């Protein structure tokens, strides 16, 4: 069973379009069209609808059918690239506000970045020193303090970097719940409704062209995750983005005596609302070598070398699958988004098995747990592992929020809010300068 199927079961609606509306009754016009029903898209639609903007969201598959329901579920400030810290802090507040309205499984469980030697401790201190200007809630725990928060362990942890206000939410609940809030606020949501392209008048966007018809609009937000490069490229905008396959497992419910989310260096785990644990590791990520790997070599070459211990490269059938997908296509015919509605890759058995062995070695209590499910999803990555959140140059009316590089779930509500403010011509609450489109020179 895939993570998407699990999500549909939890939401009590399969397929989702019964929940959010059939794709036939399109409006003639809206103020803003959002492309993509992941955590960023639904959060932007929610913020826009609350501001009284006429907004419609279009999803080629179902809300949260891809990475937004398949991630680890972390809501963290710890360890983030510094430009993302204000987004994470704002998101932490917004997650609390959303949880007060609808259940997304958000709770401030605390988060531990464990350490085993002086080098780990030095890295944690350096990050905290750099992030102190933002007022982050982070402190260094001693060996004794860290072990007080852990079950019996076989590894010689020397301490941890800790945030008491970081936490988790449930990926299979969150985006559909926020989508429901957006609809209640007046947003229109259409599933099984791919946007094939845009229409322009006098050089500016005037409509989106969907598989079910045309909708007039002056502003379009592309929040299409791993599909964003293909959509933008068909419009002439070169967005350097690749896909990385992340693999995850979950256990059946178990009383392991571990409440905080844990980064154990070579494994991760966090308590789920259902009583089990979500388990993974950074090394469980795999980048399939595809034609875009060569086209974007000048952007990603250095990043691949720097992260070779965390992301494995693999050449296989995915190369030929992507080679068969046209990079340029007409809006008058079936688009690639309709031919491939949901990216549902198989998990890496090697990565999953390795994460499980490392967890059970570190915390022997998990040897009594049963692995209930494993799954995978495609993470949309950029060369510097930070998102683009900006108006797209030379395409007036087009905005992009993508390339969150596995960091998007936790900051999703804040990213959506910031994009809604940008689209309305307001100054975003969070500085978006570090996330501008043109920083790659494309």
N, C-alpha and C positions, 0 to 999 in steps of 0.2 A: 504493500500500500504506500502510495506517495504522500509526501507532506501536504500536497494540495488536497488529496482525498480526505486526509485527516481533518484539514481545515474545514472542508465542506461539512463533514460530520459534526464538528463542534458548532458550526454556525446553524446547523439544523436546516440547511437549505442546499439542495443539489438539483440542478445547477444553480449558481448564484443569481442568474438573471431573474429568477422568480422573486428574489429578495430586492433587487435594485431596479428592475424595470426592463421590459422587453425592448429590443433594439429597433423596433419599427417606428415608434412614435417620436421621431426626432423633431426638435424645435426648429423654427425657421431661422432664428438668430439668437445668439447669446453674446455677452460681453467678452467672456474668456472661455476658451476651450482647453481642457487639460487632457493630455494624451498619456495614459498610463495609470493603472489602478493599484499601484504599490503604495507603500507608506508615505512617500513624498507626494505623489499625486493626490491621494485622498486628503492628506493634511492641508495641501494648498487649496483644494476645493472647499474644505471645511472653513478655512480662514477667509476665503473670498465670499462664500455664502453668508457667513456671519457679518461681513462688512456690507451686505446688501447688493453684492455684485451678481449679475446673472451668469452663472457658470454651469458648464456641462462637462462631465468627465467621460472619456471614451476609453474602454479597455478591450483589447482584441480577444482576450480570454475571459477570465473571471478575476474579480478583485483579490489581490494577494495570492494569485496562483503561482507566482514564481518566487524570487528570493525574499520578498517581504514576509512570507510565511515559513521560510526555510532557514532563517539565520539563528544565531545563538540566543537572541532575546536580551542582550545586555543593554542597559541604559547607563552609560558611564561617562565620567569626565576623565578618569585616570588614564594616563598614558597617551592621550590624544595629541596629535599635532597641535601646536599652540593656536593656530588660527581657528581650529574647530572648538576650542574650549568655550568661548562665549556661546556658541550654538548649543553645546552640551549642557551648559548651565541653564540657558533659557528653556531647553527641552525638558530638563528635569522638573521645572515648574509646570510646564504645559502638560506633561504626563500626569502629574497630580491633579490638575484641573480636569483632564479628560476622565481619569479614573473616578472622579466624583460624579460624573455624568453617566458613565457607562463602563462596564467591566472590560478592561483590557489586560487584566492580570498584573498591573503595575504595583510594585512594592519596593520600598527602599531597603533592600536586604543587606546592603553593604557589599563592598567588593575588595578582594585581596589580590595583590600582585606579589606572589611569594618570591623569596630570594634564598639562595644557597651559599653565596660567597660574597666577598668584598666588592667584586665587580658588579654584581647585581645591585647591591646596596648603593654603590656609587652612582649607577644609572638612575635609580629611583630618586636619590637626593638631587641629582642634576635636573631631573624633570620637575620635581617639586620647587626647586629654586627658580626655574624658568617660569613656572605657572603661578608662582606666588602673587605676581602682579594682578592676576585675574581673581584673586580671592578664592581659590579652589579649596574645597574641603578635602584635604589629603594630609596624612601624617605617617611617620615611620613607626612601625611597631617593632618592639624587641622580640627576640626569640620566644620568650615566655608568653608575651601578649599574643603573638601570632598563633602559637600552639594551643592557647586557650580557646581559640575559635575554630580549631580543626579537630576532626576525629583522630584516632590513633594513626600515626604515620610512620612509614619506613624510610622517609627521606629526611636529611639533616637540614631542615629549614632554619635559617638564621634570623628570620624576621620577615617583614612584609611592608609594602606600601599599601595604605588602607584609606578608603573613603566610606564613611558611615552613611552618606546620603546617596551614593550611587546605588543602582539596583537593577531590576529586571522587569520585563513585561512579556506577555505571551504572544509570539509572532502569529500564531494561528487565530488569535482573537483580535489583535490590535487593528490592523488595516480595515477589516470588515466592519468593526465597531465604529471607527472614525468615519468610514464611509456612510454608515447609518446616521451618524450625527450630522454629516454634511447634507445628506438628503433631507433630514428633518429641518435643517436651516434654510432649505430652498434649492440646494444644488440638484442638478439632474445627473443621473448616473446610468451609463449604457454599457452593458457587457456584451461579449460576442459581437463587438462593433469596432472593427479596426479602422483607424484613420490611414488612408492611403497616401495623402499628401495635402498640400495647401493650395489655395488659389490666391493670386495677387492682383491688385489693381493699383495703377500708378506706383508700382514698386513696393506697395505695402500689402500685408496680409489682409484679405477680405473674407476668407472662408476656409473651413476645413472640409475635405472631401472624404467621406467615410464610405465603407462598403454598402451602407444603407441609404446614402444620400448626402446632400450638401447642407452645411450649416454655416450661415454667415457669422463672422466674428472678426474683431480687430486685433485680438491678442490670443496667442497660442503658447501654452507651456508644455514643453516636451519633458516628461518625467517617465521615460520609457525604459529605465534600467538598462539591461544588456542590449536592448534593441535601439537605443538612442543614436548610436553611430550610424546605423543603417538608415534610419529615418532622416537624420540631418544630412548625411552624405547625398541622399537623393535630391536634396534641395541645394546642394553645392557648398555645404558647410562641413569642413573637415574636422571632425571631433575625434581626437586620438583616444580610443577606448578599446580595451580588450576584455575578454571574459575569462574568469578563473573559476574552476569548479570546486566548490567547498563541500565537504562531506561531514555529516553530523549523525549522532545516534542519540536515542533516548532510552532510559531504563524504565522498567515498571516501578511503581511506588516502592520506596524503601526508606526506613528511618536510619539515615546515615549520620545524623548529628552534625550536619553541615548546612548552615543557613545562608552564608555569604556566597556570592559568586566568586569563583577562583580562577586566576590565571597562574597555573603551575609551571610556567615557562614552556614545557613541552606537552602540556595537555590543558584543557579548560573544562570546567563543569559549573553548573548552576542548578539550583533547586527549581523545579517546575511547580506550577499551581496544582497539577494532578498528583503530586507526591513523588514523582520520579525525578530524574536528573537529565539535563541535556549535556552531552559530552562531545568534545571535539579536540582538535589541536591545530596550531598554525600550519604544521607540516601535512595536514590532511587536504591541503589545497593543491590543485593541479591545473596547469595552463595547457590546454590543447594547442599544438602548433597548427595554425590556420593561415590562409592567405594574408589576412591582416597582420599576422605576426611579422611578415617580411615587409609589408607596406609601412609598418610603424616601427621598424627596427631602430631608426634613429632616435625615436622618442623613448622606447622601452628597453633598449639594450643595457643601459647602465642600471636600470631598476631591476632587471632580471639578474644581473650579476650580484647586486647588493642583497637580493632576497632569495638566492638559490637554495638556502637552507630551509626556506619556508614554503616555496612554491616550486613544484616539480614540473618540468616541461615534458610533454608526451606527444608523439606523432602517431596518428591513427586515423580512423574513418571520419572523425570530425573534420579533418582537413578537406576531404572530398565533399562532405555534406555542405560545408560553408562555401566551397568553391562553386557549388551548383546554385547558390542563392544569388540572384542578380543584384548588383550594386546600384543600378539605375533601372527604374521601372515606371510604367505609365499608371496614372490614377484611373484609367478606364478599364483596367483588367484586374483580376485577382492578384493581390499583393503578397509579398513574402510573409507579411504579418498574418494573413489569413491561412497560408499554407502551413505555417508553424506557429500555432496559437500559443502553445505552452512549452517552454524549455523545461524538460523533466529528465535530467541526466541521471545515470546510475551512480551511486556513491562509490568511492574508492575503497575497496575491501582492505587494501593494505593500510591506507590511512586510518580507517575506522578501527581495524584490529590493533594498530599501534597505539592509538589514543586510549583504547580500552585497557591494554596491557599497562600503559603508563599510569592510568588512574588507579587501577587495582593494586599496582605495586606501591604507589604513594599512599593510598588509603585502603588498607586490606578489607575494611568493612564492605566495600563494593563488590567483593568476590561473591557475596551472597545475593547480589542483584541480578535480575534477568534483563538482557537487552531486548527491548520490546520492538524497536524499529530503527532503521537507518535510512537516510535519504541524502540527496545532494541538490545543489542549486548553483546557478551561475551568478557570480559576483561581477559587477561592472567596475572595472578598474581603470585608472588613469596613470600616466607615467610618474606623477608625484604622489599618488595614492590620496589625493584630495579631490573633492567634487568640483564641477563647474556649476556655478549658480549665477547666471548672468543673462543679459540680452544677447542674442546672437548677432555679431557684426554683419552688416550689409543685408540683413533680413528684418526690416522694421516690423515689429509686432511679434517676433518669435523669441521665446525665452527657453532656456535650457537649465534643468536641474538634474544632473546625472553624474555618473562616475564616482559614486560614494565609496567605492573600494572596500566594501564590507563594513563601513562605519555608519551606514545610513539609517539603520533602524532606530538606534538610540536617539539620534538628532532629528529624526523625521518630522515631528511636529514643529520644531523650530525652523527647520529648513522650509517646510511648507508655508509657515507664517511669513518668513522673510521673502519668499518668492511672491506671495500674495501682495505684500507691501510694495515690492519692486514693480510689479505689473500695474499697480494702481498709481504709480508715480510718487509714492511716498518714500521717505528715507527709511530703509530697513532698520529694525531694532538692533540687529547684529551687523557688523561690518562685513560686507561681501567682497571687498576689494581683493583679498587673497584668492578668491574663487572665480576670478574673471576668465572669460573664454580665451582671450588672446594671449594668455601667459605661455602657451606652448608655441607661439609663433606660427599658428595655422590660420 
